[in-house]
Amino acid sequence: MYDELFENPTVVARYRAGPYARSREQFLKTAQANGYSPGTLMRMSWALLIVAEIVRDAGGSITPERLRSVLYRRVKSKWAGHPPSQHTIKLILYAGVPWLRNLGGLIVKPKRPQRFATELVAFNDYCRLERGLSPVTITSCDEAMRWFFKSLPSRVRSLDAVTLAHVDAFLKDHASRGWSRKSLHALACRLRNFFRYAGSRQWCRSDFARSIELPRIYKLEDVPRAPSTEQIDRILEDTVIP
């Protein structure tokens, strides 16, 4: 595999001599079969070798957090004295984490059960199978609902216990973070879509979705406002007339 990607025998030998060589090569062959370009496979080879050496030094297994931390110390930057860029670390993890997972060397801490996970999976299936929505749209809705569920008080254990006050607090929180009316409107629409489905499944009141108010969007909202009289006077004072 490596002699297909690299012409220099020394480079090929280095990749073959590294730790977990057979596993890394098999991972690259699978990526090649999935249509990855030679250039991408070369970058993946480099990334996998780095990760393999780190895992070997760690005793055969490592957490994602520990891996990221070690990468920042081990990977050399183009500029001396500077840490590697976020893009470089992301590239290494993009190839390294799936390979580690296949190898069984990735230590993942058990996640706390997500509230309403079953209902959210059912909603995602409905959006995909019944409504034919795109994966991007489904992912966006899924993310919005996870944010909302995370914002709910711990005492809320059923969708029927969700109130409009919870929705309003969620939207106000995002407004305080600088979200535009257009973005808030889209976020509220996602909440409405989910609770409309939840109502049809009798998980909450059937009229709850209609009760969620959508932030208004004004046609000229994005148009810059005219400068104030004070601003105009200041501009004129600073203007030199020949």
Secondary structure, DSSP 8 states (H G I E B T S, - for coil): -HHHH---HHHHHHHHHSTTHHHHHHHHHHHHHTT--HHHHHHHHHHHHHHHHHHHHTTS-B-HHHHHHHHHHHS--SSTTS---HHHHHHHHHHHHHHHHHHT-B--------TTHHHHHHHHHIIIIIS---HHHHHHHHHHHHHHHHHS-TT--SGGG--HHHHHHHHHHHHHTT--HHHHHHHHHHHHHHHHHHHHTTSS-TTHHHHS------TTTTS-----HHHHHHHHHH----
